[in-house]
Amino acid sequence: MTRRDLTHITFVLDRSGSMTSIKAATIESFNAFLNSQKSLPGCATMTLVQFDYAYELLANMQPLDAIPELDIETFIPRGSTALLDAMGRAIAETGEALSKLPEADRPGTVIFVTLTDGEENSSLQFDMATINQQISHQRSVYQWQFVFLAANQDAIATAANLGIGAGQALRFASDPEKVAATFDIMNAQMQKVRAAKMADDDEADPLLSEIEFTDAMRILADE
Protein backbone atom coordinates (compact mmCIF):
# COMPACT_ATOMS: atom_id res chain seq x y z
CA MET A 1 0.00 0.00 0.00
CA THR A 2 1.24 3.50 -0.81
CA ARG A 3 1.85 6.18 1.82
CA ARG A 4 -1.28 8.20 2.51
CA ASP A 5 0.74 10.95 4.22
CA LEU A 6 3.11 11.45 1.25
CA THR A 7 2.42 13.64 -1.77
CA HIS A 8 4.68 14.01 -4.77
CA ILE A 9 4.50 17.20 -6.84
CA THR A 10 6.06 17.47 -10.28
CA PHE A 11 6.08 21.13 -11.32
CA VAL A 12 6.89 21.98 -14.94
CA LEU A 13 7.52 25.72 -15.22
CA ASP A 14 7.79 27.71 -18.44
CA ARG A 15 10.80 30.01 -18.58
CA SER A 16 10.58 30.91 -22.28
CA GLY A 17 11.23 34.46 -23.40
CA SER A 18 7.63 35.59 -23.13
CA MET A 19 7.77 35.01 -19.37
CA THR A 20 10.06 38.05 -19.06
CA SER A 21 7.18 40.42 -18.32
CA ILE A 22 6.06 38.31 -15.36
CA LYS A 23 9.49 37.09 -14.24
CA ALA A 24 9.50 38.80 -10.85
CA ALA A 25 5.91 37.81 -10.12
CA THR A 26 6.60 34.20 -11.07
CA ILE A 27 9.63 34.00 -8.79
CA GLU A 28 7.84 35.61 -5.86
CA SER A 29 4.64 33.63 -6.32
CA PHE A 30 6.34 30.26 -6.79
CA ASN A 31 8.41 30.83 -3.67
CA ALA A 32 5.31 31.72 -1.64
CA PHE A 33 3.61 28.55 -2.93
CA LEU A 34 6.66 26.44 -2.10
CA ASN A 35 7.02 27.79 1.42
CA SER A 36 3.33 27.36 2.13
CA GLN A 37 3.46 23.72 1.02
CA LYS A 38 6.52 23.15 3.20
CA SER A 39 4.56 24.27 6.26
CA LEU A 40 1.71 21.77 5.85
CA PRO A 41 1.29 18.57 7.88
CA GLY A 42 2.40 15.40 6.19
CA CYS A 43 5.30 14.78 3.85
CA ALA A 44 5.88 15.90 0.29
CA THR A 45 8.51 15.61 -2.39
CA MET A 46 8.98 17.66 -5.53
CA THR A 47 10.44 17.33 -8.98
CA LEU A 48 11.00 20.83 -10.39
CA VAL A 49 11.56 21.37 -14.10
CA GLN A 50 11.92 24.61 -16.00
CA PHE A 51 11.93 24.74 -19.76
CA ASP A 52 12.20 26.86 -22.88
CA TYR A 53 13.66 25.18 -25.98
CA ALA A 54 15.74 23.20 -23.46
CA TYR A 55 14.83 21.15 -20.39
CA GLU A 56 16.41 21.83 -17.01
CA LEU A 57 15.85 19.60 -14.00
CA LEU A 58 16.28 21.74 -10.88
CA ALA A 59 15.22 19.08 -8.36
CA ASN A 60 14.39 15.40 -8.68
CA MET A 61 12.14 13.66 -6.14
CA GLN A 62 13.55 15.78 -3.32
CA PRO A 63 11.82 16.49 0.00
CA LEU A 64 10.11 19.87 -0.11
CA ASP A 65 12.43 21.21 2.58
CA ALA A 66 15.36 20.60 0.23
CA ILE A 67 13.84 22.53 -2.69
CA PRO A 68 15.52 25.93 -3.06
CA GLU A 69 13.58 29.06 -3.85
CA LEU A 70 13.79 30.51 -7.33
CA ASP A 71 15.71 33.75 -7.84
CA ILE A 72 16.78 36.03 -10.67
CA GLU A 73 19.82 33.84 -11.31
CA THR A 74 17.99 30.51 -11.50
CA PHE A 75 14.86 31.66 -13.36
CA ILE A 76 15.96 33.46 -16.52
CA PRO A 77 13.34 33.67 -19.29
CA ARG A 78 14.71 32.97 -22.76
CA GLY A 79 14.07 31.15 -25.99
CA SER A 80 11.07 29.32 -27.41
CA THR A 81 8.39 27.07 -25.88
CA ALA A 82 9.00 23.32 -26.17
CA LEU A 83 5.99 22.59 -23.98
CA LEU A 84 5.25 19.06 -25.18
CA ASP A 85 8.85 17.93 -24.88
CA ALA A 86 9.02 19.24 -21.31
CA MET A 87 5.76 17.62 -20.26
CA GLY A 88 6.50 14.32 -21.98
CA ARG A 89 9.95 13.98 -20.49
CA ALA A 90 8.81 15.00 -17.01
CA ILE A 91 5.92 12.52 -17.05
CA ALA A 92 8.23 9.72 -18.18
CA GLU A 93 10.97 10.53 -15.68
CA THR A 94 8.57 10.94 -12.77
CA GLY A 95 6.91 7.64 -13.61
CA GLU A 96 10.24 5.86 -13.85
CA ALA A 97 11.46 7.27 -10.53
CA LEU A 98 8.27 6.26 -8.74
CA SER A 99 8.35 2.77 -10.23
CA LYS A 100 11.74 2.17 -8.62
CA LEU A 101 10.42 2.83 -5.12
CA PRO A 102 9.08 0.02 -2.94
CA GLU A 103 5.31 0.27 -2.87
CA ALA A 104 5.35 1.15 0.82
CA ASP A 105 7.49 4.21 0.02
CA ARG A 106 5.46 5.47 -2.92
CA PRO A 107 3.36 8.61 -2.51
CA GLY A 108 -0.36 8.14 -2.08
CA THR A 109 -0.93 11.29 -4.12
CA VAL A 110 0.87 12.49 -7.26
CA ILE A 111 0.10 15.94 -8.64
CA PHE A 112 1.63 17.05 -11.94
CA VAL A 113 1.43 20.81 -12.54
CA THR A 114 2.32 22.63 -15.75
CA LEU A 115 2.43 26.43 -15.91
CA THR A 116 2.99 28.19 -19.22
CA ASP A 117 2.26 31.58 -20.72
CA GLY A 118 2.46 30.51 -24.34
CA GLU A 119 1.54 27.86 -26.83
CA GLU A 120 3.76 25.01 -27.96
CA ASN A 121 6.12 26.08 -30.74
CA SER A 122 9.35 24.09 -30.75
CA SER A 123 9.04 20.50 -29.49
CA LEU A 124 10.91 17.83 -31.43
CA GLN A 125 10.43 14.62 -29.44
CA PHE A 126 6.79 14.57 -28.29
CA ASP A 127 3.50 15.41 -29.95
CA MET A 128 0.05 16.12 -28.52
CA ALA A 129 -1.24 12.59 -29.10
CA THR A 130 1.68 11.06 -27.21
CA ILE A 131 1.22 13.40 -24.26
CA ASN A 132 -2.48 12.55 -24.21
CA GLN A 133 -1.63 8.85 -24.06
CA GLN A 134 0.87 9.39 -21.24
CA ILE A 135 -1.55 11.44 -19.19
CA SER A 136 -4.47 9.08 -19.77
CA HIS A 137 -2.33 6.16 -18.63
CA GLN A 138 -1.10 7.82 -15.44
CA ARG A 139 -4.57 9.09 -14.58
CA SER A 140 -6.36 5.79 -15.11
CA VAL A 141 -3.75 3.37 -13.77
CA TYR A 142 -2.07 5.37 -10.99
CA GLN A 143 -4.62 8.14 -10.28
CA TRP A 144 -2.19 10.97 -10.90
CA GLN A 145 -3.77 14.40 -10.91
CA PHE A 146 -2.78 16.74 -13.74
CA VAL A 147 -3.15 20.52 -13.59
CA PHE A 148 -2.70 22.90 -16.53
CA LEU A 149 -2.21 26.62 -15.81
CA ALA A 150 -1.91 28.71 -18.97
CA ALA A 151 -1.96 32.29 -20.22
CA ASN A 152 -2.49 33.67 -23.73
CA GLN A 153 -4.53 30.68 -24.92
CA ASP A 154 -7.72 28.74 -24.30
CA ALA A 155 -6.42 26.73 -21.37
CA ILE A 156 -9.43 24.41 -21.23
CA ALA A 157 -9.22 23.55 -24.93
CA THR A 158 -5.47 22.95 -24.79
CA ALA A 159 -5.87 20.85 -21.65
CA ALA A 160 -8.56 18.75 -23.34
CA ASN A 161 -6.18 18.00 -26.20
CA LEU A 162 -3.58 16.97 -23.64
CA GLY A 163 -6.00 14.68 -21.81
CA ILE A 164 -6.54 16.96 -18.82
CA GLY A 165 -10.05 17.70 -17.58
CA ALA A 166 -11.65 21.15 -17.75
CA GLY A 167 -11.86 21.30 -13.97
CA GLN A 168 -8.09 21.00 -13.73
CA ALA A 169 -7.32 23.70 -16.32
CA LEU A 170 -7.05 27.38 -15.43
CA ARG A 171 -6.40 30.33 -17.72
CA PHE A 172 -4.61 33.26 -16.13
CA ALA A 173 -3.91 36.78 -17.32
CA SER A 174 -0.25 37.46 -18.00
CA ASP A 175 0.24 40.20 -15.43
CA PRO A 176 1.83 40.17 -11.96
CA GLU A 177 -1.41 40.39 -9.98
CA LYS A 178 -3.01 37.48 -11.81
CA VAL A 179 0.14 35.37 -11.61
CA ALA A 180 0.06 35.79 -7.83
CA ALA A 181 -3.65 34.93 -7.76
CA THR A 182 -3.04 31.81 -9.83
CA PHE A 183 -0.36 30.51 -7.48
CA ASP A 184 -2.59 31.31 -4.49
CA ILE A 185 -5.42 29.31 -6.05
CA MET A 186 -3.11 26.40 -6.82
CA ASN A 187 -1.72 26.51 -3.30
CA ALA A 188 -5.17 26.42 -1.70
CA GLN A 189 -6.27 23.55 -3.92
CA MET A 190 -3.17 21.55 -3.08
CA GLN A 191 -3.63 22.23 0.62
CA LYS A 192 -7.18 20.90 0.34
CA VAL A 193 -6.10 17.75 -1.46
CA ARG A 194 -3.22 16.99 0.88
CA ALA A 195 -5.44 17.41 3.94
CA ALA A 196 -8.16 15.19 2.47
CA LYS A 197 -5.71 12.48 1.50
CA MET A 198 -4.36 12.33 5.05
CA ALA A 199 -7.82 11.81 6.55
CA ASP A 200 -8.89 8.35 7.66
CA ASP A 201 -10.70 6.36 4.99
CA ASP A 202 -14.00 6.73 6.83
CA GLU A 203 -13.56 10.50 7.05
CA ALA A 204 -12.19 11.24 3.59
CA ASP A 205 -14.42 13.29 1.32
CA PRO A 206 -13.81 12.35 -2.33
CA LEU A 207 -14.93 15.84 -3.40
CA LEU A 208 -12.04 17.33 -1.41
CA SER A 209 -9.38 14.92 -2.64
CA GLU A 210 -9.35 16.21 -6.22
CA ILE A 211 -8.18 19.55 -7.58
CA GLU A 212 -11.12 21.38 -9.12
CA PHE A 213 -11.14 25.00 -10.28
CA THR A 214 -14.42 26.89 -9.87
CA ASP A 215 -15.85 29.80 -11.84
CA ALA A 216 -14.97 32.12 -8.97
CA MET A 217 -11.34 31.01 -9.15
CA ARG A 218 -11.31 31.60 -12.90
CA ILE A 219 -12.48 35.17 -12.37
CA LEU A 220 -9.72 35.79 -9.84
CA ALA A 221 -7.06 34.48 -12.21
CA ASP A 222 -8.18 35.99 -15.49
CA GLU A 223 -10.50 38.98 -15.09
C-alpha positions as CSV (number, residue, x, y, z in Angstrom):
1,M,0.0,0.0,0.0
2,T,1.2,3.5,-0.8
3,R,1.9,6.2,1.8
4,R,-1.3,8.2,2.5
5,D,0.7,10.9,4.2
6,L,3.1,11.4,1.3
7,T,2.4,13.6,-1.8
8,H,4.7,14.0,-4.8
9,I,4.5,17.2,-6.8
10,T,6.1,17.5,-10.3
11,F,6.1,21.1,-11.3
12,V,6.9,22.0,-14.9
13,L,7.5,25.7,-15.2
14,D,7.8,27.7,-18.4
15,R,10.8,30.0,-18.6
16,S,10.6,30.9,-22.3
17,G,11.2,34.5,-23.4
18,S,7.6,35.6,-23.1
19,M,7.8,35.0,-19.4
20,T,10.1,38.1,-19.1
21,S,7.2,40.4,-18.3
22,I,6.1,38.3,-15.4
23,K,9.5,37.1,-14.2
24,A,9.5,38.8,-10.8
25,A,5.9,37.8,-10.1
26,T,6.6,34.2,-11.1
27,I,9.6,34.0,-8.8
28,E,7.8,35.6,-5.9
29,S,4.6,33.6,-6.3
30,F,6.3,30.3,-6.8
31,N,8.4,30.8,-3.7
32,A,5.3,31.7,-1.6
33,F,3.6,28.6,-2.9
34,L,6.7,26.4,-2.1
35,N,7.0,27.8,1.4
36,S,3.3,27.4,2.1
37,Q,3.5,23.7,1.0
38,K,6.5,23.1,3.2
39,S,4.6,24.3,6.3
40,L,1.7,21.8,5.8
41,P,1.3,18.6,7.9
42,G,2.4,15.4,6.2
43,C,5.3,14.8,3.9
44,A,5.9,15.9,0.3
45,T,8.5,15.6,-2.4
46,M,9.0,17.7,-5.5
47,T,10.4,17.3,-9.0
48,L,11.0,20.8,-10.4
49,V,11.6,21.4,-14.1
50,Q,11.9,24.6,-16.0
51,F,11.9,24.7,-19.8
52,D,12.2,26.9,-22.9
53,Y,13.7,25.2,-26.0
54,A,15.7,23.2,-23.5
55,Y,14.8,21.1,-20.4
56,E,16.4,21.8,-17.0
57,L,15.9,19.6,-14.0
58,L,16.3,21.7,-10.9
59,A,15.2,19.1,-8.4
60,N,14.4,15.4,-8.7
61,M,12.1,13.7,-6.1
62,Q,13.6,15.8,-3.3
63,P,11.8,16.5,0.0
64,L,10.1,19.9,-0.1
65,D,12.4,21.2,2.6
66,A,15.4,20.6,0.2
67,I,13.8,22.5,-2.7
68,P,15.5,25.9,-3.1
69,E,13.6,29.1,-3.8
70,L,13.8,30.5,-7.3
71,D,15.7,33.7,-7.8
72,I,16.8,36.0,-10.7
73,E,19.8,33.8,-11.3
74,T,18.0,30.5,-11.5
75,F,14.9,31.7,-13.4
76,I,16.0,33.5,-16.5
77,P,13.3,33.7,-19.3
78,R,14.7,33.0,-22.8
79,G,14.1,31.2,-26.0
80,S,11.1,29.3,-27.4
81,T,8.4,27.1,-25.9
82,A,9.0,23.3,-26.2
83,L,6.0,22.6,-24.0
84,L,5.2,19.1,-25.2
85,D,8.9,17.9,-24.9
86,A,9.0,19.2,-21.3
87,M,5.8,17.6,-20.3
88,G,6.5,14.3,-22.0
89,R,9.9,14.0,-20.5
90,A,8.8,15.0,-17.0
91,I,5.9,12.5,-17.0
92,A,8.2,9.7,-18.2
93,E,11.0,10.5,-15.7
94,T,8.6,10.9,-12.8
95,G,6.9,7.6,-13.6
96,E,10.2,5.9,-13.9
97,A,11.5,7.3,-10.5
98,L,8.3,6.3,-8.7
99,S,8.3,2.8,-10.2
100,K,11.7,2.2,-8.6
101,L,10.4,2.8,-5.1
102,P,9.1,0.0,-2.9
103,E,5.3,0.3,-2.9
104,A,5.4,1.2,0.8
105,D,7.5,4.2,0.0
106,R,5.5,5.5,-2.9
107,P,3.4,8.6,-2.5
108,G,-0.4,8.1,-2.1
109,T,-0.9,11.3,-4.1
110,V,0.9,12.5,-7.3
111,I,0.1,15.9,-8.6
112,F,1.6,17.0,-11.9
113,V,1.4,20.8,-12.5
114,T,2.3,22.6,-15.8
115,L,2.4,26.4,-15.9
116,T,3.0,28.2,-19.2
117,D,2.3,31.6,-20.7
118,G,2.5,30.5,-24.3
119,E,1.5,27.9,-26.8
120,E,3.8,25.0,-28.0
121,N,6.1,26.1,-30.7
122,S,9.3,24.1,-30.7
123,S,9.0,20.5,-29.5
124,L,10.9,17.8,-31.4
125,Q,10.4,14.6,-29.4
126,F,6.8,14.6,-28.3
127,D,3.5,15.4,-30.0
128,M,0.0,16.1,-28.5
129,A,-1.2,12.6,-29.1
130,T,1.7,11.1,-27.2
131,I,1.2,13.4,-24.3
132,N,-2.5,12.6,-24.2
133,Q,-1.6,8.8,-24.1
134,Q,0.9,9.4,-21.2
135,I,-1.6,11.4,-19.2
136,S,-4.5,9.1,-19.8
137,H,-2.3,6.2,-18.6
138,Q,-1.1,7.8,-15.4
139,R,-4.6,9.1,-14.6
140,S,-6.4,5.8,-15.1
141,V,-3.8,3.4,-13.8
142,Y,-2.1,5.4,-11.0
143,Q,-4.6,8.1,-10.3
144,W,-2.2,11.0,-10.9
145,Q,-3.8,14.4,-10.9
146,F,-2.8,16.7,-13.7
147,V,-3.1,20.5,-13.6
148,F,-2.7,22.9,-16.5
149,L,-2.2,26.6,-15.8
150,A,-1.9,28.7,-19.0
151,A,-2.0,32.3,-20.2
152,N,-2.5,33.7,-23.7
153,Q,-4.5,30.7,-24.9
154,D,-7.7,28.7,-24.3
155,A,-6.4,26.7,-21.4
156,I,-9.4,24.4,-21.2
157,A,-9.2,23.5,-24.9
158,T,-5.5,22.9,-24.8
159,A,-5.9,20.9,-21.7
160,A,-8.6,18.8,-23.3
161,N,-6.2,18.0,-26.2
162,L,-3.6,17.0,-23.6
163,G,-6.0,14.7,-21.8
164,I,-6.5,17.0,-18.8
165,G,-10.1,17.7,-17.6
166,A,-11.6,21.1,-17.8
167,G,-11.9,21.3,-14.0
168,Q,-8.1,21.0,-13.7
169,A,-7.3,23.7,-16.3
170,L,-7.1,27.4,-15.4
171,R,-6.4,30.3,-17.7
172,F,-4.6,33.3,-16.1
173,A,-3.9,36.8,-17.3
174,S,-0.2,37.5,-18.0
175,D,0.2,40.2,-15.4
176,P,1.8,40.2,-12.0
177,E,-1.4,40.4,-10.0
178,K,-3.0,37.5,-11.8
179,V,0.1,35.4,-11.6
180,A,0.1,35.8,-7.8
181,A,-3.6,34.9,-7.8
182,T,-3.0,31.8,-9.8
183,F,-0.4,30.5,-7.5
184,D,-2.6,31.3,-4.5
185,I,-5.4,29.3,-6.1
186,M,-3.1,26.4,-6.8
187,N,-1.7,26.5,-3.3
188,A,-5.2,26.4,-1.7
189,Q,-6.3,23.6,-3.9
190,M,-3.2,21.5,-3.1
191,Q,-3.6,22.2,0.6
192,K,-7.2,20.9,0.3
193,V,-6.1,17.7,-1.5
194,R,-3.2,17.0,0.9
195,A,-5.4,17.4,3.9
196,A,-8.2,15.2,2.5
197,K,-5.7,12.5,1.5
198,M,-4.4,12.3,5.1
199,A,-7.8,11.8,6.6
200,D,-8.9,8.4,7.7
201,D,-10.7,6.4,5.0
202,D,-14.0,6.7,6.8
203,E,-13.6,10.5,7.0
204,A,-12.2,11.2,3.6
205,D,-14.4,13.3,1.3
206,P,-13.8,12.4,-2.3
207,L,-14.9,15.8,-3.4
208,L,-12.0,17.3,-1.4
209,S,-9.4,14.9,-2.6
210,E,-9.4,16.2,-6.2
211,I,-8.2,19.5,-7.6
212,E,-11.1,21.4,-9.1
213,F,-11.1,25.0,-10.3
214,T,-14.4,26.9,-9.9
215,D,-15.9,29.8,-11.8
216,A,-15.0,32.1,-9.0
217,M,-11.3,31.0,-9.1
218,R,-11.3,31.6,-12.9
219,I,-12.5,35.2,-12.4
220,L,-9.7,35.8,-9.8
221,A,-7.1,34.5,-12.2
222,D,-8.2,36.0,-15.5
223,E,-10.5,39.0,-15.1
